[in-house]
Amino acid sequence: VYKQDKKQYNNIFQLTDTGINQGQSMFNVLMALPYEYPNKKAVIITADDAWGTEVGDTLKKNFKEKGWKVAMHELVPYGTNQWGPLLTKIRKIKPAIIHVEIVSAQEVITFFRQFMKKPTNSILSYGYSLVPREVVETMGKEADGLLGEVPTAMPTPKAPTPEAQAWLDKFNGIWKHLPQAGSWAAYSGVKAWATAVEAVGDEKKHEEVSNYIATKGYKGETGWWKWDEDHVMRAGGDVPIAHYQVQNGEMIAIFTDPPAKPYKDYKFQVPRWIK
């Protein structure tokens, strides 16, 4: 938005990285998993919206460049909950990776449950589709093994810094669950604005407040937030993309990216349906 008219939209700051970069990060971590894939075949299923197609196209490009075969790339409308025809094709393909990018609980829950009736030896990567609270809340331990990602994330269940852990404990104490989606990013965005207002001394000095954020950044619970020249919070450093696996009914951060590296002592677990 800011790039469209830098003067008019000087107060617009994006709290997460772009869909293309998030798709790239998903691919990076899939390739970094301590797991030997049985083949180099991938299936990509995404929603037919801008987000889904952007992530799907990015993954497809990366798989091909890595020498993988994208054996199926399907776009489906929101509301799809009968997956029989696609699953029949998938079971014939026997892909090593299935990536589903549909940010809506009913679609990804029904896909998983129908997949599990006759699963293939495939890693199930859900990307940002894992984020809606209803997904893990509804399935609990049934969802164990699924992979997903959250941009501008507060890694859980153990935070990266003492300050972040204190925030995490307070959040969990209030809401009785760990933060997901953009909760921490939205909180941090408000705090960045408040810090800038305090430094400038007047919340009505909009240009000065915006310039302060753009030039000074914001030191949050995990460290420094620094927006780039396009006012986008690029992933990395103190504000990475976190990659999760559902384990024991909770989203556990197992990698951060960029660069793709294991997070603390948490380990990837081979899903129970892979034999």
N, C-alpha and C positions, 0 to 999 in steps of 0.2 A: 504494500500500500504506500509506504513512505517514498518509494522510488518513483511513483506516478507523479507526485508533486511534492518535492522535499520541503518547500516552504509551507504549503497548506497542511501537510501531514507530518509536520515536525514532531508532533506529540505522539505519534504512533510507534510503538516498540513491540516487536514480535517476541514472544516468550519461548518459542520452540523453534527448532531447526526445520528446514523444508521437508516436504514429503520425499523428494528425491534423495536427500541426505539420510533421511530415516530409513528408506528402502536400502540404501547402500550399507547402512549400519546393520540392518537385519541380515543382509548377505554376509557381511564381514564375520558376524558372530556364528552364523551357521557353518561357515568354513573353519572357524576356530574351535568348534566343539571338540572335546577329546573323545571322538567317536569315529569309527571306520565305516563309512557309508558302503552299503552292499552293491551299489551301482551309481551311475551319474545321470539319473533320470529325475526330473522335477515336475511337479504339477502346481500350477498357480491358479487360484480361484479368487476373484475380487469382486467387490461391488462395482456397479457401472457408474460410479460417480467420479469426480475429479481426483479425490484422495485414493480410491482403490486403483484406478487406472494408472496413476502416477507411480504408486508403489509397485504395482504389478509389472509395469514396463521397465522400471529400474531393476527389479529382480531378474526379469527375463534377459535383459542386456548383460547383466553380470554373470548369470549362469552360462550363457552362450560363450562369453569371453573366457570363462574358466574351463570350457570344454564339456560342459554338461548339455544334455538334451532336455529342452522344455517340451515334454511329451503332451502336455495339455495346458492351455491358457484360456480360462473361461471367465467371462464377465456375466454376472447375474444381478437381477434387480433385488432391492431390499424387499423383504417379505418372503423370500424363497425359504421353504422349510421341508420340501420333499427332494431328497438328494439321490434317490435310487438310480436314475439313469447315469448321473455323473459318477457315482460310486461304482457302478458296474464297469465303466470304462477304466476307472482308477485301479480297480482290482486286477484288470487285465494288464495294465501298465506296470504295476508293482513299483512305484517310484520310491526313491530313497527319501525324498522330501516332498511334503505337501504344504504349501503356504496358502492360508486363507486370510484374506484382508477384507472383512466386512464388519464395520464397527457398530454392531447391533447384537444384543444378547441372543435373541431367539434363533437367528440364523446360525450362529456358530455353535450354539448348544445342540440344535437339532442335527447339524452336520456331524458333530463329534459322536453323538449317541447312535446315529445310523452307521457311521464309520465303524464303531466298535462292535457291531453285530458280526462283522467279518473283516477285522483289521488287516491291513498290509503292514509289512515291516518298514514303516515310514515314520520319520520325524515329523510331527505336526507342529508347524510354525504358525502362530496366529497373529504375529505382529501387534499392531495397536488394537486388534480385535479382542485381545484378552482384557483390555482395560475396563470396559463397563463393569461396574461392581456386581451386577446381576449374574455375570458369567461364573465367577468363582463362588459367589454367595449361593447361587442355585445348585451348583454341582459339587462344591466342597472337594472331598478327596477323590471323587469321581474324575475330576479334572487333572489329577496328578499326571505329570509328564508333558503337559502342554507348554509351549514356549511362547513368549510375547515380549513386547518392548514398551517402554515409556520414555518419551523425550523429556528433557529438562527434569530429570527424576530425582526424587529422594530415595536412594536405594534402601530396601528393606529386606529382612526385619532388623538388621543392625545398620545404623547410619555410619557415614564415613568420618564424622568428627564428633567430639563431645557436645558441641553446640547443636549440631544436627540431631544427635540422639536425644537431647533434652526436648527439642521441638517435636520429634517423633513420639516420645513418651507422652507429651502433653496432648498431641493430636489423638493418639490412641486412647488416652484417658477420657477424652470428651466424646469421641465418636464410636469407640469400641471396635475399631478395625483400623488397619493400616491404610495410609493414603494411597490413592490411585489416581489415574488420569492426570488432570491438570491442577489438582488441589494445591500442591506445594508451589507449582509455577505461578498460579494466580495469586497466592499469598505473597510470594516473593516480589511479584510485579507491583502489588500495592505498597509493599514495604520499600521498594526502590523509589517509588514516587514520593512516599512520605519522607524518606531520608533526603531526597533532593529538595523538597519543600522546606524542610527544617534548615538545610544549608543556605537556601536562597532567602528564606525569611518571609515569603509571601506566596501563598498558593495561587494567587491570581496572576503572578508573573509567569505566564505559561511558557513563553519562549526561553526564559532563563532556567526554569525547571527542566524543560526538555533538553536544553544544552548541557545541563549538569549531568543528567543521566547518560547522555551520549558520550561525554568526555570523561567523566569520573567513574561511571559504572556504579556498582552496588556490592558491598560485602555482606553476603548472606550467611546462612548457617553452615553451608558446605564450602564456602570460600567466595571468590570474586566472580561476579557477573559482569561481563564486558560485551556490549553490543557492537556489531561490526558497522561498517560505513553505511550499510543499508538498514540499520536499526534492527537487525536480526540476531537473536541469541544463538550463535552457532554452537553445536555440541562439542564438548571436549573440556579439558582442564578440570575446574572445580564444578562444572555443570555438564556432566556427560549424559548420554543416552544410557539408560539401564535396561538390561535384558534379563528377563525372569523365566523361571520354570516353576510351575505349580508343584509344590511338594507338601504332602500332608495337609492339603486343602488351603495352602497359603501361597501367595506369590513371593518367591525367593529370588533375590538378585544374584545371578551367577556370573554375569559379565557386565562390564561397562565399556563404552566405546564413544568416540575414538580416543586412543587406539584400543582395539579389541583386546581386553585382558580380563582374566578371572577376577571376580570381586570377593575380597576377603577369603575366608575359608570355605565358602559355599561351593558345592560341586554339582555339575551336571549329572543327572541320573538317567540311565537308559530307560525309556518308557516301558511299562509293564506289558504292552501289547506287542513289543518287538521280541521275537523269539530267535 
